[in-house]
Amino acid sequence: MELVARSERLSLVAPSMEHLDALCAMWSDAETMRYVGKGLAWTREEVAARIERAMKSHAERGMAFWTIVRNGDGVVLGQGGVVPIEFDGPEIELGYRLGRAHWGRGYATEAAGLTRDHAFGALGVGRLVAVTYPENVASRRVLAKVGFRETGESDKYYGVHAITFEMTPADLPERAGVAGA
Ligand SMILES: CC(C)(COP(=O)(O)OP(=O)(O)OC[C@H]1O[C@@H](n2cnc3c(N)ncnc32)[C@H](O)[C@@H]1OP(=O)(O)O)[C@@H](O)C(=O)NCCC(=O)NCCS
């Protein structure tokens, strides 16, 4: 397992087919996927294709939707990271998704904070964007907690109506550098 970054309770590790079974169990759940992509659960083939893409992106650019694993017992919690996107111009998007069993414990905030610190630090990213469905109140809260600013609404990302967010190192919260701050 190749470590990308580590915080108190969790680690981001390089994407791998070893995580396929755990991720399939999570992303085949309609409730979990309600606010991800087009809002539909993914088949095993779709999950595998995305892991494949993440492996390639990680190898080529050092950016990807990495696997989030819990420190200590190695349980797969979900996926999160940063990916280059191009809708009207190149941007770096931060995102995360957790299996339903792991919601409500601050893991998304911790993973987003860790990803943010890794992006602005080791990866030298100057600006991050994020998008959520308007109804995804928990995710909007996570983004606000790690320092993102809401910038408006847009239909340009992924063909869905979304709230848009952005963040630069100047927006870092007071406890910058502390993942999960
Ligand atoms: C959205 C998601 C990432 C949140 O993960 P999580 O680990 O439960 O989030 P955290 O515990 O770090 O923080 C959630 C925050 O939202 C709040 N929250 C959760 N559900 C809420 C709701 N229905 N209404 C208002 N606030 C809510 C929590 O109280 C918490 O804020 P607080 O710390 O100020 O109390 C997780 O539910 C998930 O993976 N969902 C499915 C995939 C997804 O939607 N991904 C994001 C796509 S943009």
PDBQT file of the ligand as one rigid body, heavy atoms in Angstrom, charges set to zero:
ROOT
HETATM    1  C1  LIG A 201     -21.265  13.974   2.660  1.00  0.00    +0.000 C 
HETATM    2  C2  LIG A 201     -20.307  13.069   3.427  1.00  0.00    +0.000 C 
HETATM    3  C3  LIG A 201     -18.970  13.067   2.732  1.00  0.00    +0.000 C 
HETATM    4  C4  LIG A 201     -20.174  13.596   4.870  1.00  0.00    +0.000 C 
HETATM    5  O1  LIG A 201     -19.269  12.746   5.564  1.00  0.00    +0.000 OA
HETATM    6  P1  LIG A 201     -19.152  12.745   7.151  1.00  0.00    +0.000 P 
HETATM    7  O2  LIG A 201     -17.901  12.037   7.528  1.00  0.00    +0.000 OA
HETATM    8  O3  LIG A 201     -20.426  12.269   7.736  1.00  0.00    +0.000 OA
HETATM    9  O4  LIG A 201     -18.961  14.306   7.418  1.00  0.00    +0.000 OA
HETATM   10  P2  LIG A 201     -18.408  14.979   8.742  1.00  0.00    +0.000 P 
HETATM   11  O5  LIG A 201     -18.810  14.121   9.906  1.00  0.00    +0.000 OA
HETATM   12  O6  LIG A 201     -16.956  15.254   8.563  1.00  0.00    +0.000 OA
HETATM   13  O7  LIG A 201     -19.172  16.376   8.750  1.00  0.00    +0.000 OA
HETATM   14  C5  LIG A 201     -20.506  16.475   8.325  1.00  0.00    +0.000 C 
HETATM   15  C6  LIG A 201     -21.051  17.835   8.762  1.00  0.00    +0.000 C 
HETATM   16  O8  LIG A 201     -22.322  18.035   8.155  1.00  0.00    +0.000 OA
HETATM   17  C7  LIG A 201     -23.330  18.086   9.152  1.00  0.00    +0.000 C 
HETATM   18  N1  LIG A 201     -24.491  17.390   8.638  1.00  0.00    +0.000 N 
HETATM   19  C8  LIG A 201     -24.602  16.085   8.343  1.00  0.00    +0.000 A 
HETATM   20  N2  LIG A 201     -25.818  15.821   7.854  1.00  0.00    +0.000 NA
HETATM   21  C9  LIG A 201     -26.483  16.995   7.837  1.00  0.00    +0.000 A 
HETATM   22  C10 LIG A 201     -27.795  17.388   7.467  1.00  0.00    +0.000 A 
HETATM   23  N3  LIG A 201     -28.660  16.517   6.953  1.00  0.00    +0.000 N 
HETATM   24  N4  LIG A 201     -28.139  18.695   7.611  1.00  0.00    +0.000 NA
HETATM   25  C11 LIG A 201     -27.259  19.585   8.104  1.00  0.00    +0.000 A 
HETATM   26  N5  LIG A 201     -25.998  19.285   8.477  1.00  0.00    +0.000 NA
HETATM   27  C12 LIG A 201     -25.623  18.005   8.339  1.00  0.00    +0.000 A 
HETATM   28  C13 LIG A 201     -22.713  17.432  10.357  1.00  0.00    +0.000 C 
HETATM   29  O9  LIG A 201     -23.372  17.850  11.545  1.00  0.00    +0.000 OA
HETATM   30  C14 LIG A 201     -21.280  17.897  10.254  1.00  0.00    +0.000 C 
HETATM   31  O10 LIG A 201     -21.134  19.265  10.626  1.00  0.00    +0.000 OA
HETATM   32  P3  LIG A 201     -20.667  19.703  12.123  1.00  0.00    +0.000 P 
HETATM   33  O11 LIG A 201     -19.310  19.110  12.350  1.00  0.00    +0.000 OA
HETATM   34  O12 LIG A 201     -20.646  21.183  12.076  1.00  0.00    +0.000 OA
HETATM   35  O13 LIG A 201     -21.677  19.149  13.081  1.00  0.00    +0.000 OA
HETATM   36  C15 LIG A 201     -20.831  11.618   3.501  1.00  0.00    +0.000 C 
HETATM   37  O14 LIG A 201     -22.133  11.635   3.996  1.00  0.00    +0.000 OA
HETATM   38  C16 LIG A 201     -20.813  10.917   2.147  1.00  0.00    +0.000 C 
HETATM   39  O15 LIG A 201     -19.804  10.371   1.751  1.00  0.00    +0.000 OA
HETATM   40  N6  LIG A 201     -21.958  10.931   1.450  1.00  0.00    +0.000 N 
HETATM   41  C17 LIG A 201     -22.100  10.245   0.181  1.00  0.00    +0.000 C 
HETATM   42  C18 LIG A 201     -21.196  10.768  -0.918  1.00  0.00    +0.000 C 
HETATM   43  C19 LIG A 201     -21.234  12.265  -1.077  1.00  0.00    +0.000 C 
HETATM   44  O16 LIG A 201     -22.283  12.892  -1.056  1.00  0.00    +0.000 OA
HETATM   45  N7  LIG A 201     -20.062  12.834  -1.271  1.00  0.00    +0.000 N 
HETATM   46  C20 LIG A 201     -19.896  14.266  -1.458  1.00  0.00    +0.000 C 
HETATM   47  C21 LIG A 201     -20.189  14.644  -2.865  1.00  0.00    +0.000 C 
HETATM   48  S1  LIG A 201     -19.969  16.401  -3.084  1.00  0.00    +0.000 SA
ENDROOT
TORSDOF 0
